[in-house]
Amino acid sequence: MSARCQVTGRTPGFGNAVSHSHRRTGRRWDPNIQKKAYYVPSEGRRLTLTVSAKDIKTIDRDGIDAVVARMRARGEKL
């Protein structure tokens, strides 16, 4: 599973891990990606999305129909 959220497009952040001696090595901060199934009443079907934990809260706040409408307006295929 790729570390990309379907709702907001959240992707990993890149940077350096800095040790006590100040040596730098590359690292990445992955978003907390989950697979979650939602029932979309307007379409009468279940939809499985790859979303970050923060965007699960966004879907709970705005509603799955509004989020799906935004994704379709962006041109994402569901």
mmCIF file of the N, C-alpha and C atoms, coordinates in Angstrom:
data_MODEL
# 
_entry.id   MODEL 
# 
loop_
_atom_site.group_PDB 
_atom_site.id 
_atom_site.type_symbol 
_atom_site.label_atom_id 
_atom_site.label_alt_id 
_atom_site.label_comp_id 
_atom_site.label_asym_id 
_atom_site.label_entity_id 
_atom_site.label_seq_id 
_atom_site.pdbx_PDB_ins_code 
_atom_site.Cartn_x 
_atom_site.Cartn_y 
_atom_site.Cartn_z 
_atom_site.occupancy 
_atom_site.B_iso_or_equiv 
_atom_site.pdbx_formal_charge 
_atom_site.auth_seq_id 
_atom_site.auth_comp_id 
_atom_site.auth_asym_id 
_atom_site.auth_atom_id 
_atom_site.pdbx_PDB_model_num 
ATOM 1   N N  . MET A 1 1  ? 0.848   -1.170 0.000   1.00 0.00 ? 1  MET A N  1 
ATOM 2   C CA . MET A 1 1  ? 0.000   0.000  0.000   1.00 0.00 ? 1  MET A CA 1 
ATOM 3   C C  . MET A 1 1  ? 0.898   1.239  0.000   1.00 0.00 ? 1  MET A C  1 
ATOM 4   N N  . SER A 1 2  ? 0.616   2.178  -0.873  1.00 0.00 ? 2  SER A N  1 
ATOM 5   C CA . SER A 1 2  ? 1.432   3.385  -0.924  1.00 0.00 ? 2  SER A CA 1 
ATOM 6   C C  . SER A 1 2  ? 1.063   4.305  0.231   1.00 0.00 ? 2  SER A C  1 
ATOM 7   N N  . ALA A 1 3  ? 1.992   5.129  0.640   1.00 0.00 ? 3  ALA A N  1 
ATOM 8   C CA . ALA A 1 3  ? 1.773   6.040  1.760   1.00 0.00 ? 3  ALA A CA 1 
ATOM 9   C C  . ALA A 1 3  ? 1.183   7.341  1.244   1.00 0.00 ? 3  ALA A C  1 
ATOM 10  N N  . ARG A 1 4  ? 0.001   7.254  0.607   1.00 0.00 ? 4  ARG A N  1 
ATOM 11  C CA . ARG A 1 4  ? -0.671  8.430  0.066   1.00 0.00 ? 4  ARG A CA 1 
ATOM 12  C C  . ARG A 1 4  ? -2.149  8.352  0.400   1.00 0.00 ? 4  ARG A C  1 
ATOM 13  N N  . CYS A 1 5  ? -2.688  9.435  0.925   1.00 0.00 ? 5  CYS A N  1 
ATOM 14  C CA . CYS A 1 5  ? -4.103  9.491  1.295   1.00 0.00 ? 5  CYS A CA 1 
ATOM 15  C C  . CYS A 1 5  ? -4.924  9.863  0.062   1.00 0.00 ? 5  CYS A C  1 
ATOM 16  N N  . GLN A 1 6  ? -6.049  9.163  -0.156  1.00 0.00 ? 6  GLN A N  1 
ATOM 17  C CA . GLN A 1 6  ? -6.891  9.452  -1.312  1.00 0.00 ? 6  GLN A CA 1 
ATOM 18  C C  . GLN A 1 6  ? -7.716  10.716 -1.112  1.00 0.00 ? 6  GLN A C  1 
ATOM 19  N N  . VAL A 1 7  ? -8.017  11.073 0.111   1.00 0.00 ? 7  VAL A N  1 
ATOM 20  C CA . VAL A 1 7  ? -8.896  12.214 0.363   1.00 0.00 ? 7  VAL A CA 1 
ATOM 21  C C  . VAL A 1 7  ? -8.152  13.534 0.210   1.00 0.00 ? 7  VAL A C  1 
ATOM 22  N N  . THR A 1 8  ? -7.025  13.705 0.887   1.00 0.00 ? 8  THR A N  1 
ATOM 23  C CA . THR A 1 8  ? -6.308  14.983 0.836   1.00 0.00 ? 8  THR A CA 1 
ATOM 24  C C  . THR A 1 8  ? -4.982  14.909 0.102   1.00 0.00 ? 8  THR A C  1 
ATOM 25  N N  . GLY A 1 9  ? -4.543  13.711 -0.283  1.00 0.00 ? 9  GLY A N  1 
ATOM 26  C CA . GLY A 1 9  ? -3.278  13.586 -0.995  1.00 0.00 ? 9  GLY A CA 1 
ATOM 27  C C  . GLY A 1 9  ? -2.070  13.681 -0.092  1.00 0.00 ? 9  GLY A C  1 
ATOM 28  N N  . ARG A 1 10 ? -2.266  13.484 1.201   1.00 0.00 ? 10 ARG A N  1 
ATOM 29  C CA . ARG A 1 10 ? -1.178  13.546 2.179   1.00 0.00 ? 10 ARG A CA 1 
ATOM 30  C C  . ARG A 1 10 ? -0.123  12.497 1.832   1.00 0.00 ? 10 ARG A C  1 
ATOM 31  N N  . THR A 1 11 ? 1.154   12.913 1.766   1.00 0.00 ? 11 THR A N  1 
ATOM 32  C CA . THR A 1 11 ? 2.259   12.025 1.407   1.00 0.00 ? 11 THR A CA 1 
ATOM 33  C C  . THR A 1 11 ? 3.339   12.084 2.488   1.00 0.00 ? 11 THR A C  1 
ATOM 34  N N  . PRO A 1 12 ? 4.329   11.199 2.426   1.00 0.00 ? 12 PRO A N  1 
ATOM 35  C CA . PRO A 1 12 ? 5.389   11.235 3.441   1.00 0.00 ? 12 PRO A CA 1 
ATOM 36  C C  . PRO A 1 12 ? 6.179   12.538 3.408   1.00 0.00 ? 12 PRO A C  1 
ATOM 37  N N  . GLY A 1 13 ? 6.664   12.919 4.574   1.00 0.00 ? 13 GLY A N  1 
ATOM 38  C CA . GLY A 1 13 ? 7.572   14.053 4.685   1.00 0.00 ? 13 GLY A CA 1 
ATOM 39  C C  . GLY A 1 13 ? 8.993   13.517 4.793   1.00 0.00 ? 13 GLY A C  1 
ATOM 40  N N  . PHE A 1 14 ? 9.945   14.226 4.239   1.00 0.00 ? 14 PHE A N  1 
ATOM 41  C CA . PHE A 1 14 ? 11.335  13.775 4.252   1.00 0.00 ? 14 PHE A CA 1 
ATOM 42  C C  . PHE A 1 14 ? 12.188  14.749 5.031   1.00 0.00 ? 14 PHE A C  1 
ATOM 43  N N  . GLY A 1 15 ? 13.218  14.222 5.663   1.00 0.00 ? 15 GLY A N  1 
ATOM 44  C CA . GLY A 1 15 ? 14.119  15.068 6.423   1.00 0.00 ? 15 GLY A CA 1 
ATOM 45  C C  . GLY A 1 15 ? 15.314  14.267 6.887   1.00 0.00 ? 15 GLY A C  1 
ATOM 46  N N  . ASN A 1 16 ? 15.953  14.743 7.930   1.00 0.00 ? 16 ASN A N  1 
ATOM 47  C CA . ASN A 1 16 ? 17.132  14.085 8.460   1.00 0.00 ? 16 ASN A CA 1 
ATOM 48  C C  . ASN A 1 16 ? 16.927  13.698 9.908   1.00 0.00 ? 16 ASN A C  1 
ATOM 49  N N  . ALA A 1 17 ? 17.441  12.515 10.257  1.00 0.00 ? 17 ALA A N  1 
ATOM 50  C CA . ALA A 1 17 ? 17.554  12.121 11.654  1.00 0.00 ? 17 ALA A CA 1 
ATOM 51  C C  . ALA A 1 17 ? 18.921  12.621 12.110  1.00 0.00 ? 17 ALA A C  1 
ATOM 52  N N  . VAL A 1 18 ? 18.942  13.390 13.169  1.00 0.00 ? 18 VAL A N  1 
ATOM 53  C CA . VAL A 1 18 ? 20.200  13.975 13.644  1.00 0.00 ? 18 VAL A CA 1 
ATOM 54  C C  . VAL A 1 18 ? 20.583  13.300 14.950  1.00 0.00 ? 18 VAL A C  1 
ATOM 55  N N  . SER A 1 19 ? 21.754  12.647 14.968  1.00 0.00 ? 19 SER A N  1 
ATOM 56  C CA . SER A 1 19 ? 22.216  11.919 16.148  1.00 0.00 ? 19 SER A CA 1 
ATOM 57  C C  . SER A 1 19 ? 22.828  12.879 17.173  1.00 0.00 ? 19 SER A C  1 
ATOM 58  N N  . HIS A 1 20 ? 23.222  12.321 18.291  1.00 0.00 ? 20 HIS A N  1 
ATOM 59  C CA . HIS A 1 20 ? 23.849  13.128 19.341  1.00 0.00 ? 20 HIS A CA 1 
ATOM 60  C C  . HIS A 1 20 ? 25.145  13.772 18.842  1.00 0.00 ? 20 HIS A C  1 
ATOM 61  N N  . SER A 1 21 ? 25.878  13.042 17.993  1.00 0.00 ? 21 SER A N  1 
ATOM 62  C CA . SER A 1 21 ? 27.121  13.602 17.443  1.00 0.00 ? 21 SER A CA 1 
ATOM 63  C C  . SER A 1 21 ? 26.855  14.503 16.238  1.00 0.00 ? 21 SER A C  1 
ATOM 64  N N  . HIS A 1 22 ? 25.590  14.729 15.947  1.00 0.00 ? 22 HIS A N  1 
ATOM 65  C CA . HIS A 1 22 ? 25.128  15.611 14.884  1.00 0.00 ? 22 HIS A CA 1 
ATOM 66  C C  . HIS A 1 22 ? 25.344  15.049 13.476  1.00 0.00 ? 22 HIS A C  1 
ATOM 67  N N  . ARG A 1 23 ? 25.510  13.726 13.371  1.00 0.00 ? 23 ARG A N  1 
ATOM 68  C CA . ARG A 1 23 ? 25.560  13.097 12.043  1.00 0.00 ? 23 ARG A CA 1 
ATOM 69  C C  . ARG A 1 23 ? 24.130  13.027 11.517  1.00 0.00 ? 23 ARG A C  1 
ATOM 70  N N  . ARG A 1 24 ? 23.969  13.270 10.225  1.00 0.00 ? 24 ARG A N  1 
ATOM 71  C CA . ARG A 1 24 ? 22.631  13.291 9.645   1.00 0.00 ? 24 ARG A CA 1 
ATOM 72  C C  . ARG A 1 24 ? 22.438  12.108 8.708   1.00 0.00 ? 24 ARG A C  1 
ATOM 73  N N  . THR A 1 25 ? 21.327  11.431 8.860   1.00 0.00 ? 25 THR A N  1 
ATOM 74  C CA . THR A 1 25 ? 20.934  10.352 7.948   1.00 0.00 ? 25 THR A CA 1 
ATOM 75  C C  . THR A 1 25 ? 19.510  10.617 7.511   1.00 0.00 ? 25 THR A C  1 
ATOM 76  N N  . GLY A 1 26 ? 19.221  10.247 6.287   1.00 0.00 ? 26 GLY A N  1 
ATOM 77  C CA . GLY A 1 26 ? 17.895  10.502 5.739   1.00 0.00 ? 26 GLY A CA 1 
ATOM 78  C C  . GLY A 1 26 ? 16.827  9.651  6.399   1.00 0.00 ? 26 GLY A C  1 
ATOM 79  N N  . ARG A 1 27 ? 15.653  10.216 6.545   1.00 0.00 ? 27 ARG A N  1 
ATOM 80  C CA . ARG A 1 27 ? 14.522  9.468  7.083   1.00 0.00 ? 27 ARG A CA 1 
ATOM 81  C C  . ARG A 1 27 ? 13.235  10.026 6.498   1.00 0.00 ? 27 ARG A C  1 
ATOM 82  N N  . ARG A 1 28 ? 12.141  9.354  6.748   1.00 0.00 ? 28 ARG A N  1 
ATOM 83  C CA . ARG A 1 28 ? 10.857  9.844  6.269   1.00 0.00 ? 28 ARG A CA 1 
ATOM 84  C C  . ARG A 1 28 ? 9.792   9.668  7.331   1.00 0.00 ? 28 ARG A C  1 
ATOM 85  N N  . TRP A 1 29 ? 8.851   10.590 7.325   1.00 0.00 ? 29 TRP A N  1 
ATOM 86  C CA . TRP A 1 29 ? 7.712   10.549 8.238   1.00 0.00 ? 29 TRP A CA 1 
ATOM 87  C C  . TRP A 1 29 ? 6.496   10.141 7.422   1.00 0.00 ? 29 TRP A C  1 
ATOM 88  N N  . ASP A 1 30 ? 6.051   8.908  7.617   1.00 0.00 ? 30 ASP A N  1 
ATOM 89  C CA . ASP A 1 30 ? 4.894   8.411  6.880   1.00 0.00 ? 30 ASP A CA 1 
ATOM 90  C C  . ASP A 1 30 ? 3.607   8.845  7.571   1.00 0.00 ? 30 ASP A C  1 
ATOM 91  N N  . PRO A 1 31 ? 2.586   9.211  6.789   1.00 0.00 ? 31 PRO A N  1 
ATOM 92  C CA . PRO A 1 31 ? 1.287   9.491  7.387   1.00 0.00 ? 31 PRO A CA 1 
ATOM 93  C C  . PRO A 1 31 ? 0.658   8.187  7.886   1.00 0.00 ? 31 PRO A C  1 
ATOM 94  N N  . ASN A 1 32 ? -0.226  8.279  8.853   1.00 0.00 ? 32 ASN A N  1 
ATOM 95  C CA . ASN A 1 32 ? -0.889  7.116  9.423   1.00 0.00 ? 32 ASN A CA 1 
ATOM 96  C C  . ASN A 1 32 ? -2.003  6.677  8.472   1.00 0.00 ? 32 ASN A C  1 
ATOM 97  N N  . ILE A 1 33 ? -1.646  5.842  7.487   1.00 0.00 ? 33 ILE A N  1 
ATOM 98  C CA . ILE A 1 33 ? -2.573  5.433  6.433   1.00 0.00 ? 33 ILE A CA 1 
ATOM 99  C C  . ILE A 1 33 ? -3.335  4.179  6.861   1.00 0.00 ? 33 ILE A C  1 
ATOM 100 N N  . GLN A 1 34 ? -4.659  4.219  6.660   1.00 0.00 ? 34 GLN A N  1 
ATOM 101 C CA . GLN A 1 34 ? -5.545  3.098  6.996   1.00 0.00 ? 34 GLN A CA 1 
ATOM 102 C C  . GLN A 1 34 ? -6.439  2.817  5.800   1.00 0.00 ? 34 GLN A C  1 
ATOM 103 N N  . LYS A 1 35 ? -6.834  1.554  5.647   1.00 0.00 ? 35 LYS A N  1 
ATOM 104 C CA . LYS A 1 35 ? -7.866  1.212  4.668   1.00 0.00 ? 35 LYS A CA 1 
ATOM 105 C C  . LYS A 1 35 ? -9.187  1.196  5.406   1.00 0.00 ? 35 LYS A C  1 
ATOM 106 N N  . LYS A 1 36 ? -10.167 1.936  4.914   1.00 0.00 ? 36 LYS A N  1 
ATOM 107 C CA . LYS A 1 36 ? -11.439 2.032  5.599   1.00 0.00 ? 36 LYS A CA 1 
ATOM 108 C C  . LYS A 1 36 ? -12.563 1.959  4.583   1.00 0.00 ? 36 LYS A C  1 
ATOM 109 N N  . ALA A 1 37 ? -13.588 1.177  4.907   1.00 0.00 ? 37 ALA A N  1 
ATOM 110 C CA . ALA A 1 37 ? -14.748 1.027  4.026   1.00 0.00 ? 37 ALA A CA 1 
ATOM 111 C C  . ALA A 1 37 ? -15.874 1.908  4.538   1.00 0.00 ? 37 ALA A C  1 
ATOM 112 N N  . TYR A 1 38 ? -16.496 2.646  3.638   1.00 0.00 ? 38 TYR A N  1 
ATOM 113 C CA . TYR A 1 38 ? -17.618 3.513  3.964   1.00 0.00 ? 38 TYR A CA 1 
ATOM 114 C C  . TYR A 1 38 ? -18.805 3.120  3.094   1.00 0.00 ? 38 TYR A C  1 
ATOM 115 N N  . TYR A 1 39 ? -19.996 3.227  3.659   1.00 0.00 ? 39 TYR A N  1 
ATOM 116 C CA . TYR A 1 39 ? -21.217 3.033  2.876   1.00 0.00 ? 39 TYR A CA 1 
ATOM 117 C C  . TYR A 1 39 ? -21.645 4.404  2.377   1.00 0.00 ? 39 TYR A C  1 
ATOM 118 N N  . VAL A 1 40 ? -21.794 4.539  1.053   1.00 0.00 ? 40 VAL A N  1 
ATOM 119 C CA . VAL A 1 40 ? -22.201 5.802  0.447   1.00 0.00 ? 40 VAL A CA 1 
ATOM 120 C C  . VAL A 1 40 ? -23.679 5.681  0.096   1.00 0.00 ? 40 VAL A C  1 
ATOM 121 N N  . PRO A 1 41 ? -24.579 6.298  0.881   1.00 0.00 ? 41 PRO A N  1 
ATOM 122 C CA . PRO A 1 41 ? -26.013 6.118  0.659   1.00 0.00 ? 41 PRO A CA 1 
ATOM 123 C C  . PRO A 1 41 ? -26.493 6.658  -0.687  1.00 0.00 ? 41 PRO A C  1 
ATOM 124 N N  . SER A 1 42 ? -25.884 7.738  -1.195  1.00 0.00 ? 42 SER A N  1 
ATOM 125 C CA . SER A 1 42 ? -26.328 8.307  -2.471  1.00 0.00 ? 42 SER A CA 1 
ATOM 126 C C  . SER A 1 42 ? -26.061 7.360  -3.636  1.00 0.00 ? 42 SER A C  1 
ATOM 127 N N  . GLU A 1 43 ? -25.039 6.499  -3.511  1.00 0.00 ? 43 GLU A N  1 
ATOM 128 C CA . GLU A 1 43 ? -24.715 5.540  -4.568  1.00 0.00 ? 43 GLU A CA 1 
ATOM 129 C C  . GLU A 1 43 ? -25.214 4.149  -4.240  1.00 0.00 ? 43 GLU A C  1 
ATOM 130 N N  . GLY A 1 44 ? -25.563 3.919  -2.982  1.00 0.00 ? 44 GLY A N  1 
ATOM 131 C CA . GLY A 1 44 ? -26.069 2.611  -2.571  1.00 0.00 ? 44 GLY A CA 1 
ATOM 132 C C  . GLY A 1 44 ? -25.005 1.518  -2.587  1.00 0.00 ? 44 GLY A C  1 
ATOM 133 N N  . ARG A 1 45 ? -23.760 1.888  -2.303  1.00 0.00 ? 45 ARG A N  1 
ATOM 134 C CA . ARG A 1 45 ? -22.690 0.894  -2.308  1.00 0.00 ? 45 ARG A CA 1 
ATOM 135 C C  . ARG A 1 45 ? -21.622 1.248  -1.288  1.00 0.00 ? 45 ARG A C  1 
ATOM 136 N N  . ARG A 1 46 ? -20.762 0.261  -1.010  1.00 0.00 ? 46 ARG A N  1 
ATOM 137 C CA . ARG A 1 46 ? -19.625 0.472  -0.117  1.00 0.00 ? 46 ARG A CA 1 
ATOM 138 C C  . ARG A 1 46 ? -18.438 0.943  -0.935  1.00 0.00 ? 46 ARG A C  1 
ATOM 139 N N  . LEU A 1 47 ? -17.629 1.776  -0.310  1.00 0.00 ? 47 LEU A N  1 
ATOM 140 C CA . LEU A 1 47 ? -16.462 2.346  -0.967  1.00 0.00 ? 47 LEU A CA 1 
ATOM 141 C C  . LEU A 1 47 ? -15.278 2.160  -0.032  1.00 0.00 ? 47 LEU A C  1 
ATOM 142 N N  . THR A 1 48 ? -14.225 1.504  -0.504  1.00 0.00 ? 48 THR A N  1 
ATOM 143 C CA . THR A 1 48 ? -13.028 1.318  0.306   1.00 0.00 ? 48 THR A CA 1 
ATOM 144 C C  . THR A 1 48 ? -12.009 2.386  -0.072  1.00 0.00 ? 48 THR A C  1 
ATOM 145 N N  . LEU A 1 49 ? -11.617 3.186  0.921   1.00 0.00 ? 49 LEU A N  1 
ATOM 146 C CA . LEU A 1 49 ? -10.681 4.273  0.690   1.00 0.00 ? 49 LEU A CA 1 
ATOM 147 C C  . LEU A 1 49 ? -9.400  4.051  1.485   1.00 0.00 ? 49 LEU A C  1 
ATOM 148 N N  . THR A 1 50 ? -8.300  4.555  0.970   1.00 0.00 ? 50 THR A N  1 
ATOM 149 C CA . THR A 1 50 ? -7.032  4.576  1.684   1.00 0.00 ? 50 THR A CA 1 
ATOM 150 C C  . THR A 1 50 ? -6.886  5.990  2.230   1.00 0.00 ? 50 THR A C  1 
ATOM 151 N N  . VAL A 1 51 ? -7.099  6.129  3.542   1.00 0.00 ? 51 VAL A N  1 
ATOM 152 C CA . VAL A 1 51 ? -7.136  7.462  4.145   1.00 0.00 ? 51 VAL A CA 1 
ATOM 153 C C  . VAL A 1 51 ? -6.198  7.537  5.344   1.00 0.00 ? 51 VAL A C  1 
ATOM 154 N N  . SER A 1 52 ? -5.771  8.747  5.670   1.00 0.00 ? 52 SER A N  1 
ATOM 155 C CA . SER A 1 52 ? -4.971  8.945  6.875   1.00 0.00 ? 52 SER A CA 1 
ATOM 156 C C  . SER A 1 52 ? -5.911  9.063  8.068   1.00 0.00 ? 52 SER A C  1 
ATOM 157 N N  . ALA A 1 53 ? -5.382  8.865  9.262   1.00 0.00 ? 53 ALA A N  1 
ATOM 158 C CA . ALA A 1 53 ? -6.200  8.904  10.470  1.00 0.00 ? 53 ALA A CA 1 
ATOM 159 C C  . ALA A 1 53 ? -6.829  10.283 10.654  1.00 0.00 ? 53 ALA A C  1 
ATOM 160 N N  . LYS A 1 54 ? -6.116  11.331 10.281  1.00 0.00 ? 54 LYS A N  1 
ATOM 161 C CA . LYS A 1 54 ? -6.675  12.679 10.401  1.00 0.00 ? 54 LYS A CA 1 
ATOM 162 C C  . LYS A 1 54 ? -7.848  12.870 9.443   1.00 0.00 ? 54 LYS A C  1 
ATOM 163 N N  . ASP A 1 55 ? -7.762  12.269 8.263   1.00 0.00 ? 55 ASP A N  1 
ATOM 164 C CA . ASP A 1 55 ? -8.838  12.424 7.285   1.00 0.00 ? 55 ASP A CA 1 
ATOM 165 C C  . ASP A 1 55 ? -10.059 11.575 7.608   1.00 0.00 ? 55 ASP A C  1 
ATOM 166 N N  . ILE A 1 56 ? -9.909  10.566 8.447   1.00 0.00 ? 56 ILE A N  1 
ATOM 167 C CA . ILE A 1 56 ? -11.073 9.841  8.946   1.00 0.00 ? 56 ILE A CA 1 
ATOM 168 C C  . ILE A 1 56 ? -11.930 10.800 9.760   1.00 0.00 ? 56 ILE A C  1 
ATOM 169 N N  . LYS A 1 57 ? -11.267 11.666 10.542  1.00 0.00 ? 57 LYS A N  1 
ATOM 170 C CA . LYS A 1 57 ? -12.000 12.677 11.304  1.00 0.00 ? 57 LYS A CA 1 
ATOM 171 C C  . LYS A 1 57 ? -12.656 13.701 10.379  1.00 0.00 ? 57 LYS A C  1 
ATOM 172 N N  . THR A 1 58 ? -11.992 14.023 9.257   1.00 0.00 ? 58 THR A N  1 
ATOM 173 C CA . THR A 1 58 ? -12.556 14.945 8.282   1.00 0.00 ? 58 THR A CA 1 
ATOM 174 C C  . THR A 1 58 ? -13.820 14.363 7.665   1.00 0.00 ? 58 THR A C  1 
ATOM 175 N N  . ILE A 1 59 ? -13.790 13.069 7.351   1.00 0.00 ? 59 ILE A N  1 
ATOM 176 C CA . ILE A 1 59 ? -14.956 12.402 6.778   1.00 0.00 ? 59 ILE A CA 1 
ATOM 177 C C  . ILE A 1 59 ? -16.093 12.361 7.797   1.00 0.00 ? 59 ILE A C  1 
ATOM 178 N N  . ASP A 1 60 ? -15.764 12.106 9.070   1.00 0.00 ? 60 ASP A N  1 
ATOM 179 C CA . ASP A 1 60 ? -16.788 12.102 10.109  1.00 0.00 ? 60 ASP A CA 1 
ATOM 180 C C  . ASP A 1 60 ? -17.428 13.485 10.263  1.00 0.00 ? 60 ASP A C  1 
ATOM 181 N N  . ARG A 1 61 ? -16.625 14.531 10.116  1.00 0.00 ? 61 ARG A N  1 
ATOM 182 C CA . ARG A 1 61 ? -17.127 15.893 10.277  1.00 0.00 ? 61 ARG A CA 1 
ATOM 183 C C  . ARG A 1 61 ? -17.983 16.332 9.094   1.00 0.00 ? 61 ARG A C  1 
ATOM 184 N N  . ASP A 1 62 ? -17.481 16.133 7.866   1.00 0.00 ? 62 ASP A N  1 
ATOM 185 C CA . ASP A 1 62 ? -18.147 16.652 6.669   1.00 0.00 ? 62 ASP A CA 1 
ATOM 186 C C  . ASP A 1 62 ? -19.162 15.690 6.078   1.00 0.00 ? 62 ASP A C  1 
ATOM 187 N N  . GLY A 1 63 ? -18.995 14.399 6.317   1.00 0.00 ? 63 GLY A N  1 
ATOM 188 C CA . GLY A 1 63 ? -19.878 13.397 5.720   1.00 0.00 ? 63 GLY A CA 1 
ATOM 189 C C  . GLY A 1 63 ? -19.235 12.793 4.485   1.00 0.00 ? 63 GLY A C  1 
ATOM 190 N N  . ILE A 1 64 ? -19.493 11.509 4.282   1.00 0.00 ? 64 ILE A N  1 
ATOM 191 C CA . ILE A 1 64 ? -18.861 10.789 3.165   1.00 0.00 ? 64 ILE A CA 1 
ATOM 192 C C  . ILE A 1 64 ? -19.346 11.312 1.818   1.00 0.00 ? 64 ILE A C  1 
ATOM 193 N N  . ASP A 1 65 ? -20.616 11.735 1.721   1.00 0.00 ? 65 ASP A N  1 
ATOM 194 C CA . ASP A 1 65 ? -21.122 12.237 0.436   1.00 0.00 ? 65 ASP A CA 1 
ATOM 195 C C  . ASP A 1 65 ? -20.388 13.503 -0.002  1.00 0.00 ? 65 ASP A C  1 
ATOM 196 N N  . ALA A 1 66 ? -20.127 14.414 0.939   1.00 0.00 ? 66 ALA A N  1 
ATOM 197 C CA . ALA A 1 66 ? -19.426 15.649 0.603   1.00 0.00 ? 66 ALA A CA 1 
ATOM 198 C C  . ALA A 1 66 ? -17.979 15.366 0.210   1.00 0.00 ? 66 ALA A C  1 
ATOM 199 N N  . VAL A 1 67 ? -17.345 14.435 0.901   1.00 0.00 ? 67 VAL A N  1 
ATOM 200 C CA . VAL A 1 67 ? -15.949 14.105 0.603   1.00 0.00 ? 67 VAL A CA 1 
ATOM 201 C C  . VAL A 1 67 ? -15.842 13.439 -0.764  1.00 0.00 ? 67 VAL A C  1 
ATOM 202 N N  . VAL A 1 68 ? -16.764 12.525 -1.064  1.00 0.00 ? 68 VAL A N  1 
ATOM 203 C CA . VAL A 1 68 ? -16.762 11.855 -2.375  1.00 0.00 ? 68 VAL A CA 1 
ATOM 204 C C  . VAL A 1 68 ? -17.008 12.869 -3.487  1.00 0.00 ? 68 VAL A C  1 
ATOM 205 N N  . ALA A 1 69 ? -17.898 13.833 -3.249  1.00 0.00 ? 69 ALA A N  1 
ATOM 206 C CA . ALA A 1 69 ? -18.163 14.867 -4.256  1.00 0.00 ? 69 ALA A CA 1 
ATOM 207 C C  . ALA A 1 69 ? -16.903 15.697 -4.526  1.00 0.00 ? 69 ALA A C  1 
ATOM 208 N N  . ARG A 1 70 ? -16.149 16.038 -3.463  1.00 0.00 ? 70 ARG A N  1 
ATOM 209 C CA . ARG A 1 70 ? -14.902 16.788 -3.636  1.00 0.00 ? 70 ARG A CA 1 
ATOM 210 C C  . ARG A 1 70 ? -13.876 15.991 -4.412  1.00 0.00 ? 70 ARG A C  1 
ATOM 211 N N  . MET A 1 71 ? -13.791 14.686 -4.119  1.00 0.00 ? 71 MET A N  1 
ATOM 212 C CA . MET A 1 71 ? -12.823 13.836 -4.809  1.00 0.00 ? 71 MET A CA 1 
ATOM 213 C C  . MET A 1 71 ? -13.167 13.726 -6.287  1.00 0.00 ? 71 MET A C  1 
ATOM 214 N N  . ARG A 1 72 ? -14.454 13.597 -6.594  1.00 0.00 ? 72 ARG A N  1 
ATOM 215 C CA . ARG A 1 72 ? -14.883 13.510 -8.002  1.00 0.00 ? 72 ARG A CA 1 
ATOM 216 C C  . ARG A 1 72 ? -14.639 14.826 -8.734  1.00 0.00 ? 72 ARG A C  1 
ATOM 217 N N  . ALA A 1 73 ? -14.837 15.947 -8.047  1.00 0.00 ? 73 ALA A N  1 
ATOM 218 C CA . ALA A 1 73 ? -14.600 17.263 -8.671  1.00 0.00 ? 73 ALA A CA 1 
ATOM 219 C C  . ALA A 1 73 ? -13.119 17.425 -9.021  1.00 0.00 ? 73 ALA A C  1 
ATOM 220 N N  . ARG A 1 74 ? -12.245 16.806 -8.227  1.00 0.00 ? 74 ARG A N  1 
ATOM 221 C CA . ARG A 1 74 ? -10.812 16.828 -8.500  1.00 0.00 ? 74 ARG A CA 1 
ATOM 222 C C  . ARG A 1 74 ? -10.439 15.917 -9.658  1.00 0.00 ? 74 ARG A C  1 
ATOM 223 N N  . GLY A 1 75 ? -11.359 15.032 -10.035 1.00 0.00 ? 75 GLY A N  1 
ATOM 224 C CA . GLY A 1 75 ? -11.099 14.118 -11.145 1.00 0.00 ? 75 GLY A CA 1 
ATOM 225 C C  . GLY A 1 75 ? -10.601 12.760 -10.730 1.00 0.00 ? 75 GLY A C  1 
ATOM 226 N N  . GLU A 1 76 ? -10.691 12.443 -9.432  1.00 0.00 ? 76 GLU A N  1 
ATOM 227 C CA . GLU A 1 76 ? -10.243 11.143 -8.972  1.00 0.00 ? 76 GLU A CA 1 
ATOM 228 C C  . GLU A 1 76 ? -11.297 10.088 -9.263  1.00 0.00 ? 76 GLU A C  1 
ATOM 229 N N  . LYS A 1 77 ? -10.853 8.935  -9.755  1.00 0.00 ? 77 LYS A N  1 
ATOM 230 C CA . LYS A 1 77 ? -11.780 7.848  -10.088 1.00 0.00 ? 77 LYS A CA 1 
ATOM 231 C C  . LYS A 1 77 ? -12.013 6.985  -8.859  1.00 0.00 ? 77 LYS A C  1 
ATOM 232 N N  . LEU A 1 78 ? -13.287 6.755  -8.552  1.00 0.00 ? 78 LEU A N  1 
ATOM 233 C CA . LEU A 1 78 ? -13.644 5.945  -7.376  1.00 0.00 ? 78 LEU A CA 1 
ATOM 234 C C  . LEU A 1 78 ? -14.409 4.713  -7.800  1.00 0.00 ? 78 LEU A C  1 
# 
